[in-house]
Amino acid sequence: MDVKRVKDYLYWLYYQYQLVTCSYVLEPWEQSMFHTITVTVVAMVVYTAYVFVPIHVRLALEFFSQIFGAQPESTVVN
């Protein structure tokens, strides 16, 4: 991709973000506070999903495998 197109696309995404959140009407110090809080919340959500979703998926798979009659590996007879 062309560097100018990437730059224009990123500018367009930032403009859409400002329109959706109405942050363009805030004063500069309010914008910086708003963006800091938004980035912090998004980072916490991503971290939480990264840490806890795999654990819950594994536990759900174990739970449903017990319900539907699959034998655990330690009880399989060879």
VOKEPA-68991 format. One record per atom (N, C-alpha, C, O): residue number from 0; atom name; x, y, z. Coordinates in nm, 2 decimals. Example, Ala and Ser with C-alpha at 12.3 -4.5 7.8 and 13.67 -1.06 7.14 Angstrom:
// VOKEPA-68991
drenti: 0, guro: N, x: 1.32, y: -0.57, z: 0.78
drenti: 0, guro: CA, x: 1.23, y: -0.45, z: 0.78
drenti: 0, guro: C, x: 1.32, y: -0.33, z: 0.78
drenti: 0, guro: O, x: 1.42, y: -0.33, z: 0.85
drenti: 1, guro: N, x: 1.28, y: -0.22, z: 0.71
drenti: 1, guro: CA, x: 1.37, y: -0.11, z: 0.71
drenti: 1, guro: C, x: 1.29, y: 0.00, z: 0.79
drenti: 1, guro: O, x: 1.34, y: 0.11, z: 0.80
// end
This chain:
// VOKEPA-68991
drenti: 0, guro: N, x: 0.08, y: -0.12, z: 0.00
drenti: 0, guro: CA, x: 0.00, y: 0.00, z: 0.00
drenti: 0, guro: C, x: 0.09, y: 0.13, z: 0.00
drenti: 0, guro: O, x: 0.20, y: 0.13, z: 0.05
drenti: 1, guro: N, x: 0.03, y: 0.22, z: -0.05
drenti: 1, guro: CA, x: 0.10, y: 0.35, z: -0.06
drenti: 1, guro: C, x: 0.09, y: 0.42, z: 0.08
drenti: 1, guro: O, x: -0.01, y: 0.41, z: 0.15
drenti: 2, guro: N, x: 0.20, y: 0.49, z: 0.12
drenti: 2, guro: CA, x: 0.20, y: 0.55, z: 0.25
drenti: 2, guro: C, x: 0.10, y: 0.66, z: 0.26
drenti: 2, guro: O, x: 0.04, y: 0.67, z: 0.37
drenti: 3, guro: N, x: 0.07, y: 0.73, z: 0.16
drenti: 3, guro: CA, x: -0.03, y: 0.84, z: 0.17
drenti: 3, guro: C, x: -0.17, y: 0.78, z: 0.19
drenti: 3, guro: O, x: -0.25, y: 0.84, z: 0.26
drenti: 4, guro: N, x: -0.20, y: 0.67, z: 0.12
drenti: 4, guro: CA, x: -0.33, y: 0.61, z: 0.14
drenti: 4, guro: C, x: -0.34, y: 0.56, z: 0.28
drenti: 4, guro: O, x: -0.45, y: 0.57, z: 0.34
drenti: 5, guro: N, x: -0.24, y: 0.50, z: 0.34
drenti: 5, guro: CA, x: -0.25, y: 0.45, z: 0.48
drenti: 5, guro: C, x: -0.27, y: 0.57, z: 0.57
drenti: 5, guro: O, x: -0.35, y: 0.56, z: 0.66
drenti: 6, guro: N, x: -0.19, y: 0.67, z: 0.55
drenti: 6, guro: CA, x: -0.21, y: 0.79, z: 0.63
drenti: 6, guro: C, x: -0.35, y: 0.85, z: 0.62
drenti: 6, guro: O, x: -0.41, y: 0.89, z: 0.72
drenti: 7, guro: N, x: -0.40, y: 0.86, z: 0.50
drenti: 7, guro: CA, x: -0.54, y: 0.91, z: 0.48
drenti: 7, guro: C, x: -0.64, y: 0.82, z: 0.55
drenti: 7, guro: O, x: -0.74, y: 0.87, z: 0.61
drenti: 8, guro: N, x: -0.62, y: 0.69, z: 0.54
drenti: 8, guro: CA, x: -0.71, y: 0.59, z: 0.60
drenti: 8, guro: C, x: -0.71, y: 0.60, z: 0.76
drenti: 8, guro: O, x: -0.81, y: 0.60, z: 0.82
drenti: 9, guro: N, x: -0.59, y: 0.62, z: 0.81
drenti: 9, guro: CA, x: -0.58, y: 0.63, z: 0.96
drenti: 9, guro: C, x: -0.64, y: 0.77, z: 1.00
drenti: 9, guro: O, x: -0.71, y: 0.77, z: 1.11
drenti: 10, guro: N, x: -0.62, y: 0.87, z: 0.92
drenti: 10, guro: CA, x: -0.69, y: 1.00, z: 0.95
drenti: 10, guro: C, x: -0.84, y: 0.98, z: 0.95
drenti: 10, guro: O, x: -0.91, y: 1.04, z: 1.03
drenti: 11, guro: N, x: -0.89, y: 0.91, z: 0.85
drenti: 11, guro: CA, x: -1.03, y: 0.89, z: 0.83
drenti: 11, guro: C, x: -1.09, y: 0.81, z: 0.95
drenti: 11, guro: O, x: -1.19, y: 0.84, z: 1.01
drenti: 12, guro: N, x: -1.01, y: 0.71, z: 1.00
drenti: 12, guro: CA, x: -1.06, y: 0.63, z: 1.12
drenti: 12, guro: C, x: -1.06, y: 0.72, z: 1.24
drenti: 12, guro: O, x: -1.16, y: 0.71, z: 1.32
drenti: 13, guro: N, x: -0.96, y: 0.80, z: 1.26
drenti: 13, guro: CA, x: -0.96, y: 0.89, z: 1.37
drenti: 13, guro: C, x: -1.08, y: 0.99, z: 1.36
drenti: 13, guro: O, x: -1.14, y: 1.02, z: 1.47
drenti: 14, guro: N, x: -1.11, y: 1.04, z: 1.25
drenti: 14, guro: CA, x: -1.22, y: 1.13, z: 1.23
drenti: 14, guro: C, x: -1.35, y: 1.06, z: 1.26
drenti: 14, guro: O, x: -1.44, y: 1.12, z: 1.32
drenti: 15, guro: N, x: -1.37, y: 0.94, z: 1.22
drenti: 15, guro: CA, x: -1.49, y: 0.86, z: 1.25
drenti: 15, guro: C, x: -1.50, y: 0.84, z: 1.40
drenti: 15, guro: O, x: -1.61, y: 0.85, z: 1.46
drenti: 16, guro: N, x: -1.39, y: 0.81, z: 1.47
drenti: 16, guro: CA, x: -1.38, y: 0.80, z: 1.61
drenti: 16, guro: C, x: -1.43, y: 0.93, z: 1.68
drenti: 16, guro: O, x: -1.51, y: 0.92, z: 1.77
drenti: 17, guro: N, x: -1.38, y: 1.04, z: 1.63
drenti: 17, guro: CA, x: -1.42, y: 1.17, z: 1.69
drenti: 17, guro: C, x: -1.57, y: 1.19, z: 1.67
drenti: 17, guro: O, x: -1.64, y: 1.25, z: 1.76
drenti: 18, guro: N, x: -1.62, y: 1.16, z: 1.55
drenti: 18, guro: CA, x: -1.76, y: 1.18, z: 1.52
drenti: 18, guro: C, x: -1.85, y: 1.09, z: 1.61
drenti: 18, guro: O, x: -1.95, y: 1.14, z: 1.66
drenti: 19, guro: N, x: -1.81, y: 0.97, z: 1.62
drenti: 19, guro: CA, x: -1.89, y: 0.87, z: 1.70
drenti: 19, guro: C, x: -1.90, y: 0.91, z: 1.85
drenti: 19, guro: O, x: -2.00, y: 0.90, z: 1.91
drenti: 20, guro: N, x: -1.78, y: 0.95, z: 1.90
drenti: 20, guro: CA, x: -1.77, y: 0.98, z: 2.04
drenti: 20, guro: C, x: -1.80, y: 1.13, z: 2.07
drenti: 20, guro: O, x: -1.81, y: 1.16, z: 2.19
drenti: 21, guro: N, x: -1.82, y: 1.21, z: 1.97
drenti: 21, guro: CA, x: -1.85, y: 1.35, z: 1.99
drenti: 21, guro: C, x: -1.73, y: 1.42, z: 2.06
drenti: 21, guro: O, x: -1.76, y: 1.52, z: 2.13
drenti: 22, guro: N, x: -1.61, y: 1.37, z: 2.05
drenti: 22, guro: CA, x: -1.50, y: 1.43, z: 2.12
drenti: 22, guro: C, x: -1.45, y: 1.55, z: 2.05
drenti: 22, guro: O, x: -1.36, y: 1.62, z: 2.11
drenti: 23, guro: N, x: -1.49, y: 1.58, z: 1.93
drenti: 23, guro: CA, x: -1.44, y: 1.70, z: 1.86
drenti: 23, guro: C, x: -1.50, y: 1.83, z: 1.92
drenti: 23, guro: O, x: -1.45, y: 1.93, z: 1.90
drenti: 24, guro: N, x: -1.60, y: 1.82, z: 2.01
drenti: 24, guro: CA, x: -1.66, y: 1.94, z: 2.07
drenti: 24, guro: C, x: -1.59, y: 1.97, z: 2.21
drenti: 24, guro: O, x: -1.62, y: 2.07, z: 2.27
drenti: 25, guro: N, x: -1.50, y: 1.88, z: 2.25
drenti: 25, guro: CA, x: -1.44, y: 1.90, z: 2.38
drenti: 25, guro: C, x: -1.32, y: 1.99, z: 2.36
drenti: 25, guro: O, x: -1.26, y: 2.01, z: 2.25
drenti: 26, guro: N, x: -1.28, y: 2.05, z: 2.47
drenti: 26, guro: CA, x: -1.16, y: 2.14, z: 2.47
drenti: 26, guro: C, x: -1.04, y: 2.04, z: 2.47
drenti: 26, guro: O, x: -1.05, y: 1.93, z: 2.50
drenti: 27, guro: N, x: -0.92, y: 2.10, z: 2.43
drenti: 27, guro: CA, x: -0.80, y: 2.01, z: 2.42
drenti: 27, guro: C, x: -0.77, y: 1.93, z: 2.55
drenti: 27, guro: O, x: -0.74, y: 1.81, z: 2.54
drenti: 28, guro: N, x: -0.78, y: 1.99, z: 2.66
drenti: 28, guro: CA, x: -0.75, y: 1.92, z: 2.79
drenti: 28, guro: C, x: -0.85, y: 1.81, z: 2.82
drenti: 28, guro: O, x: -0.82, y: 1.71, z: 2.87
drenti: 29, guro: N, x: -0.98, y: 1.84, z: 2.78
drenti: 29, guro: CA, x: -1.08, y: 1.74, z: 2.79
drenti: 29, guro: C, x: -1.07, y: 1.62, z: 2.70
drenti: 29, guro: O, x: -1.09, y: 1.51, z: 2.73
drenti: 30, guro: N, x: -1.02, y: 1.66, z: 2.57
drenti: 30, guro: CA, x: -1.00, y: 1.55, z: 2.48
drenti: 30, guro: C, x: -0.89, y: 1.46, z: 2.52
drenti: 30, guro: O, x: -0.90, y: 1.34, z: 2.51
drenti: 31, guro: N, x: -0.78, y: 1.52, z: 2.58
drenti: 31, guro: CA, x: -0.67, y: 1.43, z: 2.63
drenti: 31, guro: C, x: -0.71, y: 1.34, z: 2.74
drenti: 31, guro: O, x: -0.67, y: 1.22, z: 2.75
drenti: 32, guro: N, x: -0.79, y: 1.39, z: 2.83
drenti: 32, guro: CA, x: -0.85, y: 1.31, z: 2.94
drenti: 32, guro: C, x: -0.94, y: 1.20, z: 2.89
drenti: 32, guro: O, x: -0.93, y: 1.09, z: 2.93
drenti: 33, guro: N, x: -1.03, y: 1.24, z: 2.80
drenti: 33, guro: CA, x: -1.12, y: 1.14, z: 2.74
drenti: 33, guro: C, x: -1.04, y: 1.03, z: 2.66
drenti: 33, guro: O, x: -1.08, y: 0.91, z: 2.68
drenti: 34, guro: N, x: -0.94, y: 1.07, z: 2.58
drenti: 34, guro: CA, x: -0.87, y: 0.97, z: 2.51
drenti: 34, guro: C, x: -0.79, y: 0.88, z: 2.60
drenti: 34, guro: O, x: -0.78, y: 0.76, z: 2.58
drenti: 35, guro: N, x: -0.73, y: 0.93, z: 2.71
drenti: 35, guro: CA, x: -0.66, y: 0.86, z: 2.81
drenti: 35, guro: C, x: -0.75, y: 0.75, z: 2.87
drenti: 35, guro: O, x: -0.71, y: 0.64, z: 2.89
drenti: 36, guro: N, x: -0.87, y: 0.80, z: 2.92
drenti: 36, guro: CA, x: -0.96, y: 0.70, z: 2.98
drenti: 36, guro: C, x: -1.01, y: 0.60, z: 2.88
drenti: 36, guro: O, x: -1.02, y: 0.48, z: 2.92
drenti: 37, guro: N, x: -1.04, y: 0.64, z: 2.76
drenti: 37, guro: CA, x: -1.08, y: 0.54, z: 2.66
drenti: 37, guro: C, x: -0.98, y: 0.44, z: 2.63
drenti: 37, guro: O, x: -1.01, y: 0.32, z: 2.62
drenti: 38, guro: N, x: -0.85, y: 0.48, z: 2.61
drenti: 38, guro: CA, x: -0.74, y: 0.39, z: 2.58
drenti: 38, guro: C, x: -0.72, y: 0.29, z: 2.70
drenti: 38, guro: O, x: -0.70, y: 0.17, z: 2.68
drenti: 39, guro: N, x: -0.73, y: 0.35, z: 2.82
drenti: 39, guro: CA, x: -0.71, y: 0.26, z: 2.94
drenti: 39, guro: C, x: -0.82, y: 0.16, z: 2.95
drenti: 39, guro: O, x: -0.79, y: 0.04, z: 2.98
drenti: 40, guro: N, x: -0.95, y: 0.20, z: 2.93
drenti: 40, guro: CA, x: -1.06, y: 0.10, z: 2.93
drenti: 40, guro: C, x: -1.04, y: -0.01, z: 2.83
drenti: 40, guro: O, x: -1.06, y: -0.13, z: 2.85
drenti: 41, guro: N, x: -1.01, y: 0.03, z: 2.70
drenti: 41, guro: CA, x: -0.99, y: -0.07, z: 2.60
drenti: 41, guro: C, x: -0.88, y: -0.16, z: 2.63
drenti: 41, guro: O, x: -0.89, y: -0.28, z: 2.60
drenti: 42, guro: N, x: -0.77, y: -0.11, z: 2.68
drenti: 42, guro: CA, x: -0.65, y: -0.19, z: 2.72
drenti: 42, guro: C, x: -0.69, y: -0.29, z: 2.83
drenti: 42, guro: O, x: -0.65, y: -0.41, z: 2.82
drenti: 43, guro: N, x: -0.77, y: -0.25, z: 2.93
drenti: 43, guro: CA, x: -0.81, y: -0.34, z: 3.03
drenti: 43, guro: C, x: -0.90, y: -0.45, z: 2.98
drenti: 43, guro: O, x: -0.89, y: -0.56, z: 3.02
drenti: 44, guro: N, x: -0.99, y: -0.41, z: 2.89
drenti: 44, guro: CA, x: -1.08, y: -0.51, z: 2.83
drenti: 44, guro: C, x: -1.00, y: -0.62, z: 2.75
drenti: 44, guro: O, x: -1.03, y: -0.74, z: 2.76
drenti: 45, guro: N, x: -0.91, y: -0.57, z: 2.67
drenti: 45, guro: CA, x: -0.83, y: -0.66, z: 2.59
drenti: 45, guro: C, x: -0.75, y: -0.75, z: 2.68
drenti: 45, guro: O, x: -0.74, y: -0.87, z: 2.65
drenti: 46, guro: N, x: -0.68, y: -0.70, z: 2.78
drenti: 46, guro: CA, x: -0.61, y: -0.78, z: 2.87
drenti: 46, guro: C, x: -0.69, y: -0.88, z: 2.94
drenti: 46, guro: O, x: -0.65, y: -1.00, z: 2.95
drenti: 47, guro: N, x: -0.81, y: -0.84, z: 2.99
drenti: 47, guro: CA, x: -0.90, y: -0.93, z: 3.06
drenti: 47, guro: C, x: -0.94, y: -1.05, z: 2.97
drenti: 47, guro: O, x: -0.95, y: -1.16, z: 3.01
drenti: 48, guro: N, x: -0.98, y: -1.01, z: 2.84
drenti: 48, guro: CA, x: -1.02, y: -1.11, z: 2.75
drenti: 48, guro: C, x: -0.90, y: -1.21, z: 2.72
drenti: 48, guro: O, x: -0.92, y: -1.33, z: 2.71
drenti: 49, guro: N, x: -0.78, y: -1.16, z: 2.71
drenti: 49, guro: CA, x: -0.66, y: -1.24, z: 2.68
drenti: 49, guro: C, x: -0.64, y: -1.34, z: 2.79
drenti: 49, guro: O, x: -0.60, y: -1.45, z: 2.77
drenti: 50, guro: N, x: -0.66, y: -1.29, z: 2.92
drenti: 50, guro: CA, x: -0.62, y: -1.37, z: 3.03
drenti: 50, guro: C, x: -0.73, y: -1.47, z: 3.07
drenti: 50, guro: O, x: -0.71, y: -1.59, z: 3.09
drenti: 51, guro: N, x: -0.86, y: -1.42, z: 3.07
drenti: 51, guro: CA, x: -0.97, y: -1.50, z: 3.13
drenti: 51, guro: C, x: -1.05, y: -1.58, z: 3.03
drenti: 51, guro: O, x: -1.11, y: -1.69, z: 3.06
drenti: 52, guro: N, x: -1.06, y: -1.54, z: 2.90
drenti: 52, guro: CA, x: -1.14, y: -1.61, z: 2.81
drenti: 52, guro: C, x: -1.09, y: -1.75, z: 2.78
drenti: 52, guro: O, x: -1.17, y: -1.85, z: 2.78
drenti: 53, guro: N, x: -0.96, y: -1.77, z: 2.76
drenti: 53, guro: CA, x: -0.92, y: -1.91, z: 2.74
drenti: 53, guro: C, x: -0.95, y: -2.01, z: 2.86
drenti: 53, guro: O, x: -0.98, y: -2.12, z: 2.84
drenti: 54, guro: N, x: -0.93, y: -1.95, z: 2.98
drenti: 54, guro: CA, x: -0.96, y: -2.04, z: 3.10
drenti: 54, guro: C, x: -1.11, y: -2.08, z: 3.10
drenti: 54, guro: O, x: -1.14, y: -2.19, z: 3.12
drenti: 55, guro: N, x: -1.20, y: -1.98, z: 3.07
drenti: 55, guro: CA, x: -1.34, y: -2.01, z: 3.07
drenti: 55, guro: C, x: -1.38, y: -2.10, z: 2.96
drenti: 55, guro: O, x: -1.47, y: -2.19, z: 2.98
drenti: 56, guro: N, x: -1.32, y: -2.09, z: 2.85
drenti: 56, guro: CA, x: -1.35, y: -2.18, z: 2.73
drenti: 56, guro: C, x: -1.30, y: -2.32, z: 2.77
drenti: 56, guro: O, x: -1.38, y: -2.42, z: 2.74
drenti: 57, guro: N, x: -1.18, y: -2.34, z: 2.83
drenti: 57, guro: CA, x: -1.14, y: -2.47, z: 2.87
drenti: 57, guro: C, x: -1.23, y: -2.53, z: 2.97
drenti: 57, guro: O, x: -1.27, y: -2.65, z: 2.96
drenti: 58, guro: N, x: -1.27, y: -2.45, z: 3.07
drenti: 58, guro: CA, x: -1.36, y: -2.51, z: 3.17
drenti: 58, guro: C, x: -1.50, y: -2.54, z: 3.11
drenti: 58, guro: O, x: -1.56, y: -2.64, z: 3.15
drenti: 59, guro: N, x: -1.55, y: -2.46, z: 3.02
drenti: 59, guro: CA, x: -1.68, y: -2.49, z: 2.96
drenti: 59, guro: C, x: -1.66, y: -2.62, z: 2.87
drenti: 59, guro: O, x: -1.76, y: -2.71, z: 2.88
drenti: 60, guro: N, x: -1.55, y: -2.64, z: 2.80
drenti: 60, guro: CA, x: -1.54, y: -2.76, z: 2.73
drenti: 60, guro: C, x: -1.53, y: -2.89, z: 2.82
drenti: 60, guro: O, x: -1.59, y: -2.99, z: 2.79
drenti: 61, guro: N, x: -1.46, y: -2.87, z: 2.93
drenti: 61, guro: CA, x: -1.46, y: -2.99, z: 3.02
drenti: 61, guro: C, x: -1.59, y: -3.02, z: 3.08
drenti: 61, guro: O, x: -1.63, y: -3.13, z: 3.09
drenti: 62, guro: N, x: -1.67, y: -2.91, z: 3.11
drenti: 62, guro: CA, x: -1.80, y: -2.93, z: 3.17
drenti: 62, guro: C, x: -1.89, y: -3.00, z: 3.07
drenti: 62, guro: O, x: -1.96, y: -3.10, z: 3.10
drenti: 63, guro: N, x: -1.90, y: -2.95, z: 2.95
drenti: 63, guro: CA, x: -1.98, y: -3.01, z: 2.85
drenti: 63, guro: C, x: -1.94, y: -3.15, z: 2.80
drenti: 63, guro: O, x: -2.02, y: -3.23, z: 2.76
drenti: 64, guro: N, x: -1.81, y: -3.18, z: 2.81
drenti: 64, guro: CA, x: -1.76, y: -3.31, z: 2.77
drenti: 64, guro: C, x: -1.81, y: -3.41, z: 2.88
drenti: 64, guro: O, x: -1.83, y: -3.53, z: 2.85
drenti: 65, guro: N, x: -1.81, y: -3.37, z: 3.01
drenti: 65, guro: CA, x: -1.86, y: -3.46, z: 3.11
drenti: 65, guro: C, x: -2.01, y: -3.48, z: 3.10
drenti: 65, guro: O, x: -2.06, y: -3.59, z: 3.12
drenti: 66, guro: N, x: -2.09, y: -3.38, z: 3.06
drenti: 66, guro: CA, x: -2.23, y: -3.39, z: 3.04
drenti: 66, guro: C, x: -2.27, y: -3.48, z: 2.93
drenti: 66, guro: O, x: -2.36, y: -3.57, z: 2.94
drenti: 67, guro: N, x: -2.20, y: -3.47, z: 2.82
drenti: 67, guro: CA, x: -2.23, y: -3.55, z: 2.70
drenti: 67, guro: C, x: -2.16, y: -3.69, z: 2.70
drenti: 67, guro: O, x: -2.16, y: -3.76, z: 2.60
drenti: 68, guro: N, x: -2.10, y: -3.73, z: 2.81
drenti: 68, guro: CA, x: -2.05, y: -3.86, z: 2.83
drenti: 68, guro: C, x: -1.91, y: -3.89, z: 2.78
drenti: 68, guro: O, x: -1.87, y: -4.01, z: 2.77
drenti: 69, guro: N, x: -1.84, y: -3.80, z: 2.74
drenti: 69, guro: CA, x: -1.70, y: -3.82, z: 2.70
drenti: 69, guro: C, x: -1.62, y: -3.86, z: 2.82
drenti: 69, guro: O, x: -1.63, y: -3.79, z: 2.93
drenti: 70, guro: N, x: -1.53, y: -3.96, z: 2.81
drenti: 70, guro: CA, x: -1.45, y: -4.00, z: 2.93
drenti: 70, guro: C, x: -1.33, y: -3.92, z: 2.94
drenti: 70, guro: O, x: -1.27, y: -3.88, z: 2.84
drenti: 71, guro: N, x: -1.29, y: -3.88, z: 3.06
drenti: 71, guro: CA, x: -1.16, y: -3.81, z: 3.08
drenti: 71, guro: C, x: -1.05, y: -3.90, z: 3.03
drenti: 71, guro: O, x: -1.06, y: -4.02, z: 3.03
drenti: 72, guro: N, x: -0.94, y: -3.84, z: 3.00
drenti: 72, guro: CA, x: -0.82, y: -3.92, z: 2.95
drenti: 72, guro: C, x: -0.77, y: -4.02, z: 3.05
drenti: 72, guro: O, x: -0.72, y: -4.12, z: 3.02
drenti: 73, guro: N, x: -0.78, y: -3.98, z: 3.18
drenti: 73, guro: CA, x: -0.73, y: -4.07, z: 3.29
drenti: 73, guro: C, x: -0.81, y: -4.20, z: 3.31
drenti: 73, guro: O, x: -0.76, y: -4.29, z: 3.37
drenti: 74, guro: N, x: -0.93, y: -4.20, z: 3.26
drenti: 74, guro: CA, x: -1.02, y: -4.32, z: 3.28
drenti: 74, guro: C, x: -1.03, y: -4.41, z: 3.15
drenti: 74, guro: O, x: -1.11, y: -4.50, z: 3.15
drenti: 75, guro: N, x: -0.97, y: -4.37, z: 3.05
drenti: 75, guro: CA, x: -0.97, y: -4.45, z: 2.92
drenti: 75, guro: C, x: -0.90, y: -4.58, z: 2.94
drenti: 75, guro: O, x: -0.78, y: -4.58, z: 2.98
drenti: 76, guro: N, x: -0.96, y: -4.69, z: 2.91
drenti: 76, guro: CA, x: -0.90, y: -4.83, z: 2.92
drenti: 76, guro: C, x: -0.84, y: -4.86, z: 2.79
drenti: 76, guro: O, x: -0.90, y: -4.85, z: 2.68
drenti: 77, guro: N, x: -0.71, y: -4.90, z: 2.80
drenti: 77, guro: CA, x: -0.63, y: -4.94, z: 2.68
drenti: 77, guro: C, x: -0.65, y: -5.09, z: 2.65
drenti: 77, guro: O, x: -0.59, y: -5.14, z: 2.55
// end
